[in-house]
Structures are given as structure tokens and as C-alpha cells.
């Protein structure tokens, strides 16, 4: 994160990774028939949306911090960072295309974060504009049935009914969480410095979670390589 890392941001991002790992392992167990749980409704559904929301909110906060730090170089940073994360999303696309060809990920959370980094450029340093953008992103699909427009090339924006997929996070409404994080980031970390006391413990568990947060992209790409075989092995047990 540039000059100085904020431990609370790393901790929050690490917590989001742990939440994601828990949800994905529950999904894997369902897939292999070990459990039969409705993961997208009820408490699990709330948990899934909370996990996505935390990821995207922290993404926005980090974009705001880096806007202050990069200054004139922010646009180049955002485009480069966005391309890297979008590229990581394409790795997920390729893997799921092999293992789940009927439900492969064509626009999941990594693609969304990559796109969000780029389209955040005009608002990354403007608290009011970011907040207004968040409200607009939330309001558009809530007030207008944009999916019924059926504009298939814009399905990634939310303007068509999504194809079957195991992970789909369209720009509308989810960019709203990124924009909300940007707005909060400009308040809490104005000029790239923390304005309020936000203490995070420095114990062993806290440091481990922070380390996970510092390596969140790698953890996201690699975690299913461990969880999926583990769930399969569990499914073979009597």
C-alpha cells in the first residue's frame, strides 16, 4: 500500500479472506454431497453478501488511500492495478471453464475489482462524488429492472440476466460498495494519513490475519486448490 501499511486495513482484508474460505468450503462440501445447505438464502446468504461487501468496501478504502499517495500518478496506478487483478480473474475463468464448463466464472469478484479500479479514477479523491456514485449504483438496479433490458454484451454491468455461473458480481449494484469505501477512505485517511485512532491487536492471531490480508490476491487464487480436494477426500469417508 505504498509508504505505510495500515494494519487495520490488512486485518479487515484478511478477515474477508477467512470469511470467503469458510463460504467456499461450505460450497465445496455441498458440491460433493457431504452437506446439503442453501448457501444463497437465509443466514448463509447474508454471510455471502457480507463477505463480498467487505471485500469491495476495503477495495474502495485502499483506492482512496492510494489516490492521496500517488497523486498525479494515480490513474496509471489504478489502470495497472486493475489490469493485474482483472488478469487474475481471467485465471479463475480459465480454471472454472475446465472444471465447471456449464457454470464457469466470466465476471466474478476479481473482474469486478479490476474494472472498479479503473472506473474509480474520476471519483477516487472526491468524497461527495464517491458517495453520490455509491447511491446511484445502488439505486439504479433497485428502481429499474435493468436485467430485463437483455443487453447481453453488457451483462457484466447488470443489463441482462446472467448466464449460469458459480460467481457473478455485476458492476451495478456492486460498484456501489467500492464507491462507498472510497468515500469512507477519503474521510478516515484524508491525505493518506489516518485521522482517527484505529487500534488493531498485535498478537499472533492478529498478525496472521494481517499477513493474509497483505497477500489477499494470492490467497484468493490458491485457496480452492486446497479446499476442493479436501472436500472431495471428506466425501469419500464412510
N, C-alpha and C positions, 0 to 999 in steps of 0.2 A: 504493500500500500504506500510505497514511496518513502518519505523521510522517517516517519514514525508510525508504527502499527498501534492501533488502539485495541487493547486486549479485549474489551467488551464486544467489539465487532467480531473479532476472531472467535470469541466464545459463542456468540449468537449464531454465527455461521456453522460452527462445529455442532451446536445443538440441533440446528436444522438438518445437518448430515445424519446425526443419530436418529432423528425422527424419520427421515427418509429411509434409512436402513431398516428400521422397525417395520415401516409400512411395506417396503418391498419384500421383506422376508415373509410377512403375512401373505402377500400376494403370491409368492413362490410356493408357500405351503398350500394355498388354495389350488394353485395350478396343478400340483402333483397329487391332489386329493387327500392330503393329510388333514386339512380343515375345510370347512365349507362356511365361510363367513362373508356377509355382504360388506364389501370394503368401501363402497362409494355412497352408502346411506348411513343414517344413524351416527353413532359416535365415531366410527371409523371414517365415515365421510367427512365429518367435521375435522378429524385429525388430519386427513389427507389435504384438505383445503388450507388448514392452518400451516402445514408444512410448506406447501407451495407459497403461501402468503409470506411466511417468514423469509424464505429464500429470496423472493423478489423484493421485499421491503429492504433487506440488508443490501441487496444489489444496488438499490437506489441510493442508500446512505453512502455506500462506497463510491458511487459515481459522483455524488456531491462533494465528498472529501477530495477526490482526485481532480475535480474541476478547479477547486481552490489551489491545489498544489501544482497542477500542470499549467494553469493559466492559458496563455496563448497556444500551448501545445495540447490542450485538452482534446480538440477534435481529432487530431492524429492518434492520440492515445485511445480514445473511445472507438475509433474505427478499427485500430489494430487489435484492441482487446475484444471487441465484438466479433471480429473475424476469427480470432482464436477460439472463442467459446462456441461460435456457430460451427466451426470446423469440428470441435469435439462432439457437438450434437450430431454431425454427419457420421461420426464413428458409431454412435449409438444407432443411428438409422441403418447403417450397413450391418451391424450385428443383429439387430432385430429383424432385418429383412431376411437374414439366413434362418434364424430360429423361429420367427413368428411372421412368415410371409403374408399372412392374411390380416395381421394387425400390427405391422411394423410402425415404428415411430417416425413420422415425417415432419412433425413440428412439435417437438416436446419442449421441456423447460429450458434446455440448453440453447436451442434455436431461438426461443423467446428472449432469453437473456442477451444473446448475441445481437439480435435485432434491436432490443431495448437500449443497449449501449450506444448504438448509432443514432437512433431517433431521439435519444435524450439530449443530444448536443445543444439544441436551441434553449432548453429549459434547465440545464444542469446547475446553473448558478443563480437561478431566479426562483425564489421560494414561492411567490404568488403564482407565477406561471406554472410551476410544477404542481401546485395544489389544484389549480383550475384544470390542468390537464388530467389529473387523477380523477376529479369529479366527472369530467366529460367522458373519460374512458369507462368509468363505472356506469354512468347514466345511459350511454348510447345503447348497449345491448339490453339494459333494463327497460328502456322506454320504447325501443324499436326492435322488432323481430328481425334482426339483420341476417340471421341464418336462413330465413325464408327467401332472401334475395337470390340465393342459388348461384352466386358468382364464384364458381369453382376455383378459378385461378387465385382468388383472394380468400380461400378457406383459412389460410394461416392468420388472416386478420379477424376471422369470425364471420365472414359474409357468405357462408354456405354451411350446410350440415356436414360435419366432419365424416370422413371415411372411417371405417373400423380401425382402431389403433389402441395400443395399450398406454399411450401417454399423449395427450393433446392439450396444449396451453395456448390458445389464440391471443393475439395482441389485445383484442377487446373481449373481456374487460381487464385482462391480467396486467397489461402495461400500467393500469391504474395503480397497482401496488408498487411498481417501480417508481412511478412519479410521486407517490405518497412518501416513499423512502427518500427520494431526492429532496422533497420539501422539508421533511424532518431533519435530514442531514445538513441542510443549509442553516437550520436553527441550532442544532446541537453542536455542529462542528464548523461554525462560521469561520471563514478564513483558514480552514484546515486545522483548527485548534478546538479542543473540547471546551465548551462553555460551562458545563455542569460537571459536578463530581459523579462519576460512574465507576464505582469500585467493583472489581472482579477478583475473586479469591485467587490466591497463587498456590493453592495446594496441588497435590499430584493429579487429582481428577480434573481440576480446572485447567491445569497446564496441558493435560492430554486432550481435552476438548478444544482448547485454543489451537493446539498443533493440528488437530483435524480441520479446524476452520481455516488455517493457513494453507492447507493442501486440499481444499474442498473439491477442486476440479478433478484432480487425480482420483480422489476418493469416490466421486460420483461415477467416473468412468469404470473404475475397477471393482466396486463393491459387489456387483452381481456375479462377477466371476468366482466369488467365494460363496455368496448366499445361495445361488441357484443350484450348484452341485450339492451343497449341504442339505437343502430342502429335498433334493432327489434321494440322497442317502437316507434321510429320515423316512421318506415314503417307502423305502424297501424294508424297513424294520417291522417285525411282526407286532 
